[in-house]
Amino acid sequence: MDLVRETVLRRRMVEEQIRRRGIRDERVLSAMEEVPRHLFVPEEIRHRAYGDEPLPIGEGQTISQPYIVARMLELAQFQPGHRVLEIGTGSGYQTALLAGLVERVFSVERVRGLAERAQQALRAARIGSQRQQGDAAIGELRRA
């Protein structure tokens, strides 16, 4: 996806799917406008990355619909000094958004394939966060 087209699609997503539905937190809107969602979906469906729908990311999991992600972030009322523990990194998209909203994000993912793909996407998006792969429910964690 070329940079100009991707930027236009991302801005349209924010305006038409998120702002028009009532999301008003400018920090959330800004983060969603900045984070390239297409990097967090499988390459074969990247053309659908900015659509108003959840998308499969493998391992029986999905990346949530953009509006739902924005709504959750707005309701959480995160502030710049906050530190966040995210359980279930998934695609890494919300991790990337959180990284722009808070001081520090620590994310845990138990599915190795998802953890590896999220790590690649976060690197491609130039997002820094601390990630662990493992099943926290049984005390199994490895640095991702």
C-alpha positions in Angstrom: 0.0 0.0 0.0 1.5 3.3 -1.0 2.0 6.0 1.7 -0.3 8.6 0.2 -3.2 6.2 -0.3 -2.7 4.7 3.1 -2.7 8.1 4.8 -5.9 9.1 3.0 -7.6 5.8 4.0 -6.5 6.2 7.6 -7.8 9.8 7.8 -11.1 8.8 6.2 -11.4 5.9 8.7 -11.0 8.4 11.6 -13.4 10.9 10.2 -16.1 8.6 8.9 -16.0 5.7 11.3 -14.8 7.2 14.5 -15.4 10.9 14.9 -18.8 10.8 13.2 -19.9 8.2 15.8 -19.1 10.4 18.7 -15.5 9.8 19.7 -14.3 13.1 20.9 -11.0 12.4 22.7 -8.5 14.2 20.5 -5.6 12.1 21.8 -7.4 8.9 20.7 -8.3 10.4 17.4 -4.8 11.6 16.8 -3.3 8.2 17.7 -5.6 6.4 15.4 -4.7 8.8 12.6 -1.0 8.2 13.2 -0.8 4.4 13.6 -0.7 2.5 10.3 -3.4 -0.1 10.9 -2.5 -2.0 7.7 0.8 -3.1 9.3 -1.2 -5.1 11.9 -3.3 -7.2 9.5 -2.1 -10.1 7.3 -0.7 -8.9 4.0 -3.3 -10.7 1.9 -6.1 -8.6 3.5 -4.3 -5.3 3.9 -6.6 -3.7 1.3 -9.4 -4.1 3.9 -7.3 -2.7 6.8 -9.2 0.6 7.1 -12.7 -0.8 6.7 -15.4 -0.7 9.3 -15.0 -4.3 10.4 -13.0 -6.7 12.5 -10.5 -8.7 10.5 -8.9 -12.1 11.0 -5.3 -12.1 12.1 -4.7 -15.8 12.4 -4.9 -18.3 15.2 -8.6 -17.9 15.3 -8.3 -14.3 16.5 -9.3 -10.9 15.0 -8.2 -7.3 15.1 -11.2 -5.4 16.4 -13.3 -2.9 14.3 -11.6 0.5 14.5 -14.6 2.2 16.2 -14.6 -0.4 19.0 -10.9 0.1 19.6 -11.4 3.9 19.7 -14.4 3.6 22.1 -12.5 1.4 24.5 -9.5 3.7 24.5 -11.8 6.8 25.1 -13.7 5.1 27.9 -10.4 4.1 29.6 -9.3 7.8 29.8 -5.6 7.0 29.7 -3.3 9.9 30.5 0.4 10.5 29.5 1.8 9.4 32.8 -0.1 6.1 33.0 1.5 2.7 32.7 -0.6 0.0 31.1 -0.6 -3.8 31.3 -2.3 -5.2 28.2 -3.3 -8.9 28.4 -3.6 -10.3 24.9 -1.4 -8.4 22.5 -3.2 -9.9 19.5 -2.1 -8.1 16.3 -0.3 -5.4 18.3 -2.5 -2.6 17.0 -4.0 -1.5 20.3 -0.5 -1.8 21.8 0.7 0.7 19.2 -2.2 3.1 20.0 -1.5 2.8 23.7 2.1 3.6 23.2 1.1 7.0 21.9 -1.3 7.6 24.8 0.6 6.5 27.9 4.1 6.6 29.4 4.7 2.8 29.2 2.9 -0.3 27.8 3.6 -3.8 28.9 1.8 -6.4 26.8 1.5 -10.1 27.2 0.4 -12.6 24.5 0.1 -16.4 25.0 -0.1 -17.4 21.3 3.5 -17.5 20.0 2.5 -16.8 16.4 0.5 -13.8 17.3 3.3 -12.5 19.6 5.9 -12.8 16.8 3.7 -11.1 14.2 2.8 -8.3 16.6 6.5 -7.8 17.3 7.2 -7.5 13.6 4.3 -5.1 13.1 5.3 -2.9 16.0 8.9 -2.7 14.7 7.7 -1.8 11.2 5.5 0.9 12.8 8.5 2.0 14.9 6.5 1.6 18.1 8.3 0.8 21.3 6.7 -1.3 24.1 7.7 -4.1 26.3 6.2 -7.4 25.2 6.2 -10.9 26.7 5.1 -14.1 25.1 3.7 -16.8 27.3 0.7 -17.8 29.3 0.6 -15.5 32.3 -2.1 -17.7 33.8 0.4 -20.4 34.5 3.4 -18.0 35.2 5.1 -18.7 31.8 6.6 -15.6 30.3 9.4 -15.0 27.8 10.6 -11.6 26.5 9.3 -11.1 23.0 
